[in-house]
Amino acid sequence: MGNLSIRGKEINRLVTKFQYDGKEMCFEISLRIKENSHLVLFLKTNDYGKFRKAFDELMNIRAENELLELPGTIGGSSPQGIYAA
């Protein structure tokens, strides 16, 4: 699957979730790209620093309406796919 390019204003919602995965805290960021669309998992990590960095970058991309490249497979242990242009 190829990359999907969207503008920050196309992100309708940023949804965060904190939960335990076994004994470790897990942090997730999901995106709602359009109104009434399903949530798409963007990032899942046990590293709060990576989560916070990805969240801050997404908030900036959304506020500045910058270009966001979403890889065909998003999520994982690092904020891959966050490229502001």
GIPE-V608631 format. One line per field, one symbol per residue. ss: DSSP state (H for helix, E for strand, C for the rest). burial: # if it has 9 or more other C-alpha atoms within 8 Angstrom, else .. A space follows every 10 residues. Layout:
# GIPE-V608631
ss=???
burial=???
This chain:
# GIPE-V608631
ss=CCCEEEEHHH CCEEEEEEEE ECCEEEEEEE EECCCCCCEE EEEEECCHHH HHHHHHHHHH HHHHCCEEEE CCCCCCCCCC CCCCC
burial=.....###.# ##.#...... ....###### ###....... #######..# #..##.##.. ###.###### #..######. ##...
